[in-house]
């Protein structure tokens, strides 16, 4: 039984699209590191802006941590609260062509806009179900026209706004039929301008035209190849390959442009540069890790991916968000492990 489980530990593939490169980050309540990171956006200069979700129990994680591919650390900004520029429950972040940084606050039903230095530029959004109102905004994507597509999570729809918060249009409605959404979470815009939505409650990815017309669904409920359990994020590369954070299955799947299964990975994490620097100055911790079994045989709940990920360190444990950088890397936010796993694409 254990052997059957471990057949799917790292990567299953027909045509390999993802190759593990490195891990970025380390758990840290404040300063250099992450505490329950939830999303990441990439600036034109290559910096990564990792947005922490935070919590009531320790709000210090409610912040941006800024670094690059080589783990050069540039600082943090943001704070927990209801005041100007503060947030309670961060969900997603994105950067537009003018290098304005947007974040969605699922709890306060609003969008916060900053420059890349962290200075507050604007805050907009209000709670409700009318046009232009939000109920638990989560995913954000930017169109070619620099308009924002906001996943209106609890209202089961996608709304389009200008960068300064002016309502433009909306599409979809709650449900399980074609073109309907059930607690959608993530969103992205493909190279041809089509819109892809991680439809959390329907266990699928739904593809729309740039005008919001339904095109097709990818996937169905389950744990097999091409099946999903509460997908949280979606990204599409320049060749049209679709990457899906299959959140409750604790994995990332790759589909071809027609939606056929290509590859899956459970995660292949190694120690990050920051983690190695920590261990260099904490020799007792390094010694304890050297004697630990980081890939134990699981004699209980072996069919539960959550339990597997909780005990096998290299696995994803809560993959919440995907983003492609400018250099052919897929960034996977591995929330419960307080890190990013980075894969080469292509």
QUIZIPE-V291454 format. One line per field, one symbol per residue. ss: DSSP state (~ for helix, > for strand, _ for the rest). psi: psi as a letter, one per 20 degrees, with the letter a starting at -180 (. if undefined). burial: I if it has 16 or more other ideal C-beta (glycine too) atoms within 10 Angstrom, else O. A space follows every 50 residues. Layout:
ss=???
psi=???
burial=???
//
This chain:
ss=_~~~~~____>>>____>>>>>>>__>______>__>>>>>>_____>>> >>______~~~__>>>>_____>>>>>__>______>__>>>>>>_____ >>>>>____>>>>>_____>>>>>__>______>__>>>>>>_____>>> >>~~~_>>>>>_____>>>>>__>______>____>>>>_____>>>>>~ ~~_>>>>>_____>>>>>__>______>__>>>>>>_____>>>>>~~~_ >>>>>_____>>>>>_______~~~~~~~~__~~~~~~~~____>_____ ____~~~~~~~>______>>>>>>____>>>>>>~~~_>>>>>>>_
psi=gghhgihkgfpqqgophpppgrqprqpphrboaqomqhrqqprhjiqpop pqharhhniiinrpppaahjkppiarrqqpaiapirqgnqgrqqpahjkp oqqpohgjlrppprriijpphqprqqpajrpiqqnlpeqpqprhjkqpop onghilrpqpqrhjjppgrrrrrqajrpirqolqfrqrprhjiqpppong hjlrpppqrijjppgrqprrpajapjqqompiqqqpaijjqpppomgiil rpqpqrijjqpgqqqiqkqrprggghhghhjmhhgghghhiqoimqpojq lijohghghhiohiqqnlohqqqpajkkqppoongijlrpppqqp.
burial=OOOOOIOIIOIIOOOOIIOIIIIIIIIIOOOIIIIIIIIIIIIOOOIIII IIIIOOOOIIIIIIIIIIIOIOOOOIIIOIOOOOIIIIIIIIIIIIOOOI IIIIIIOIIIIIIIOIOIOOOOIIIOOOOOOIOIOIIIIIIIOOOOIIII IIIIIIIIIIIOIOIOOOOIIIOOOOOOIIIOIIIIIIIIOOOIIIIIII IIIIIIIIOOOIOOOOIIIOOOOOIIIIIIIIIIIIIOOOIIIIIIIIII IIIIIIOOOOIIIIIIIIIOIIIIIOOIIOOOOOOOOOOOOOOOOOOIOO OOOOIOOIIIIIIIIIIIIIIIIIIOOOIIIIIIIIIIIIIIIOIO
//
